[in-house]
Amino acid sequence: MSFSLQVKKELLKVSSSRHCKIAELTAIKAFIKDAGKTDAGTAASLAKKRIEQLTKDDSAIFDAVSLANNSNENLTTVKSECCKRAYIRGAYICGGTMVHPKKTYHLEFAAGPSYKKNLIEIFAFFDLSPKEHSRKTGEILYFKEAEQISTVLNIMGAHIAMMEFENCRVDKDVNNAINRAANAAAANEDKVISASARHIKDILDIQKTIGLSALDKNLAEVAKIRLDNPLASLEDIANRLKPPISKSGVNHRLKKISEVAEKYRKIHTES
């Protein structure tokens, strides 16, 4: 079963008061023409099942729904917050679809031009701003931000689906954090290796020209430790010195060594 269908089947179990039933049916009748374009045609059968649930023991409910759909302003039936939630629920049952959050974040509503505006207004009530797109099959409103998708699921009453969505979201965030940390560590290791290669070249150039004994005692000590420990970090080198110094102190000495090496490289080139 697709995650999208899972959400719809959960929504079929949501109970509501009579005025919310009218709001939900108003949406279903408005979006019913889009049912069947999602979830391989199952939306139409689910919409029919939901209509039967909502109208059971209350045949007169259709009169209020018909009046709303024939009105220029069918949103007169969805004034309260609970009814707005019901309207979104009905719209999703008919023309909604959602990708499993393990793959990507995407929730959409198929919405004809005449009712798209109504749905946008209701989403705005909940501070939600869906993006719009036109396909050959019709207009759609969609969300790609995890926070907004989770909010929509909660609004519709798909609380089980929302919890599964949030669990997937947490797993993704943890995996992304691990990957970022691993990438940062790898990048840091590359920097250490690159810096070490520069240091060793400088030291070897000095060794070939004037010899390490010509260096100041403190510089010579750092140079020897660096040659003996090519993959050591600045902190490791600092701790190997007697007495130990700070990382910035080691870095300062290595810069001095680099300046000496550059000086004698220039002399060698000019000669």
Residue pairs with C-beta under 8 A, 6 or more apart in sequence:
1 9
2 39
2 100
3 98
3 99
3 100
3 101
3 161
3 164
4 38
4 39
4 96
4 97
4 98
4 99
5 39
5 42
6 161
7 92
7 96
7 98
7 153
7 156
7 158
7 161
8 39
8 42
8 43
8 46
8 92
8 93
8 96
9 46
10 157
10 158
10 159
10 160
10 161
11 50
11 89
11 92
11 93
11 156
11 157
11 158
12 46
12 49
12 50
12 53
12 93
14 89
14 156
14 157
16 24
16 54
16 82
16 86
17 82
18 58
18 61
19 77
19 80
19 82
19 83
20 82
20 83
20 85
20 86
21 54
21 55
21 58
21 61
21 86
22 61
22 64
22 65
22 68
22 77
22 83
23 77
23 78
23 83
23 84
23 86
23 87
23 90
24 50
24 54
24 86
24 87
24 89
24 90
25 51
25 54
25 55
25 61
25 62
25 65
25 90
26 65
26 68
26 69
26 74
26 77
26 78
26 87
26 90
27 86
27 87
27 88
27 89
27 90
27 91
27 94
28 47
28 50
28 51
28 90
28 91
28 93
28 94
29 65
29 66
29 69
30 69
30 74
30 91
30 112
30 114
30 115
30 118
31 90
31 91
31 94
31 95
31 109
31 110
31 111
31 112
31 115
32 44
32 47
32 94
33 112
34 43
34 94
34 95
34 110
34 111
34 112
34 138
35 43
35 44
35 46
35 47
35 93
35 94
35 95
36 43
36 44
37 43
37 95
37 110
37 137
37 138
38 95
38 96
38 97
38 110
39 97
43 93
43 94
43 95
43 96
46 93
47 93
47 94
50 90
50 93
54 61
55 61
55 62
64 77
65 77
68 74
68 76
68 77
74 118
75 118
75 121
75 122
77 83
78 84
78 86
78 87
78 122
81 125
84 122
84 125
84 126
85 155
85 156
85 157
87 118
87 119
87 122
88 119
88 122
88 123
88 152
88 155
88 156
89 156
89 157
91 109
91 111
91 115
91 119
92 109
92 156
94 110
95 109
95 110
95 111
96 107
96 108
96 109
96 110
97 107
97 108
97 110
98 106
98 107
98 108
98 149
99 105
99 106
99 107
100 168
101 146
101 149
101 164
101 165
101 168
101 169
101 172
102 168
102 172
105 143
105 144
105 145
105 146
105 149
106 142
106 143
106 144
106 149
107 142
107 143
107 149
107 152
107 153
108 140
108 141
108 142
108 143
109 119
109 130
109 140
109 141
109 142
110 137
110 138
110 139
110 140
111 119
111 138
111 139
111 140
111 141
112 138
112 139
113 139
116 132
116 139
116 141
119 130
119 141
120 130
120 141
123 129
123 130
123 141
126 151
126 155
128 143
128 148
128 151
128 152
129 148
130 141
130 142
130 143
130 148
131 141
131 142
131 143
131 144
132 139
132 140
132 141
132 142
133 139
133 140
133 142
134 140
143 149
143 152
146 165
146 169
149 165
150 162
150 165
150 166
150 169
153 159
153 161
153 162
153 165
154 162
192 231
192 233
193 231
196 226
196 230
196 231
196 232
198 258
199 226
199 254
199 257
199 258
200 226
200 227
200 230
201 261
202 254
202 257
202 258
202 260
202 261
202 262
203 212
203 223
203 226
203 227
203 257
203 261
204 227
205 261
205 264
205 265
206 212
206 214
206 215
206 223
206 257
206 260
206 261
206 264
209 264
209 267
209 268
210 264
212 220
212 223
212 224
213 220
215 223
215 257
215 260
216 256
218 253
219 253
219 256
219 257
219 260
221 241
222 237
222 241
222 250
222 253
222 254
222 257
223 257
225 232
225 237
225 240
225 241
226 232
226 237
226 254
229 236
229 237
229 240
232 240
234 247
234 250
234 251
234 254
235 247
237 250
238 244
238 245
238 246
238 247
238 249
238 250
241 250
